[in-house]
Amino acid sequence: MRISRPLVLSGLFTFAILSSGFGDVEFEVLTVDANEPGHSTAADIDGDGYNDIVAGKFGPHYTSGTRSVVWYRYPDWDKHVIAAFNYQTDDVVCADVDNDGDIDVFGFKDDDGKLMWFENPLPGGDPATDTWTEHAIGTGGVGFVKDADAADMNGDGKVDLVIRGHGSTAVWLQNSPTSWTQDSHFGHHQKEGMEVEDMDGDGDLDIVLNGFWSESGEGWQEHTIDAMWHNQSTGNWWDNNAYVAIGDFNGDGAPDAAFGHSGTTGFPVNAYCADDPKGTWAKHEVASVVDWCQTLAAGDMDNDGDIDIMAAVSGGYGNNQEISVFYNNGDGTQWTQQVVATTGGYSLTLGDIDNDNDLDILGERGHHLGPISVWRNLSDPVKAHPDARTGARHVENSGWFLARQDGILFTPHHASQAQTIEVFGLDGRRVASVTVSSDSPRMLKLARGCYHLRQDTGPAARVLVSR
């Protein structure tokens, strides 16, 4: 059930309306923490159905004793400490590790390289006042953990952990919430950037790094996307520093990749698409130059059905510290920029903060620079997709629909043959695939939100989507 309540603007919670031109999305900027920085992500920590913000905090200029992982409760953004320790990575990783229905948080120690996860006191306790129990995973083995992600890497239904250092990546498999095994540890090109995705459509998850992807399996075979992102050899510390974003930019149902350079000036943001992910990738320029591109994320920002790209120049670097959305023309070949803010952003992420079925932007100004902010997306997915209404509707081959509760029934009409239906989220990633026939409808469990349905096999037919 969605609980409607007014937006509370109090304390450090301030706002302004931002829009740069006709056709752009309007954003409302909200200050979550005016004083402290923190790499941030969105997750529903207290189980009230609204995303909160989880932040890994370094403190001013890495001051000793100031590092911690905290969460800010929506909508007032009161802060609660999960754990105080020498937290260090660019990613904040949250998942239901123990499968008890609430969101837990991973931790990465800077001083000894140890990995752990912190157990949410829910369902029996209170994550704001009760202790988050720490569970050891192991010692990372990759040195400084630059990038991290949680995903089911071996298909056993458990949450696993992937970590990237400057020259190697490791996969930690969960045996049980209190027992973990380092299953893989492989070397590769220096130096930064990682996403996890099934790049070749074979049903298991691969790892995308700076300009290449490593195929799941023995040896993690490397496939080049564009070597310019890993063959820099000036000898400077910033060689091969990158951010990676994954999304279906050309609308063919397969994941594509985008890269930007996070450590210096003069590099573009490029998107890449391929008919064969193990073959040649076509390059499409998103932006000719984004200096110090220390944010790159993919999602449908304007709710028009294609995947856009959000990029940001880190605060404190250069004179042009723009947070931008680059809107996709529909096939990933042309992009239109909207400058959302000029305050800079570091490791910004996308998430639906206010449950209005669109993607908001959140995060800090710089690596150790506050404030932590939310740029609230004011677009309306229902208006953008007038067919995407609550209740029953028909989709002709492809289209949008809203899920207001968990159970969604898919029934093909006017076709006796089986049809394969794929369901995608706003970020362009496939969340479900189901085969149905007119005499065999299927029920899917989908979280509340806006989804895109597409029929890729079987005869063209209308599909009834009903609650």
Secondary structure, 3 states (H helix, E strand, C coil): CCCCCCCCCCCCCCEEEECCCCCCCCEEEEEEECCCCCEEEEECCCCCCCCEEEEEECCHHHCCCCCEEEEEECCCCEEEEEECCCECCCCCCEECCCCCCCCEEEEEECCCCEEEEEECCCCCCCCCCCCCEEEEEEECCCCCCCEEEEECCCCCCCCEEEEECCCEEEEEEEEECCEEEEEEEEECCCCCCCEEECCCCCCCCEEEECCEEECCCCCCCEEECCHHHCCCCCCCCCCCCEEEEEECCCCCCCCEEEEEECCCCCCCEEEEECCCCCCCCEEEEEECCCCCEEEEEEECCCCCCCCEEEEEECCCCCCCCCEEEEEECCCCCCEEEEEEECCCCEEEEEECCCCCCCCEEEEEEECCEEEEEEEEECCCHHHHCCCCCCCCEEEECEEEEEECCCEEEEEEECCCCCEEEEEECCCCCEEEEEEEECCECEEEECCCEEEEEEEEECCCCEEEEEC
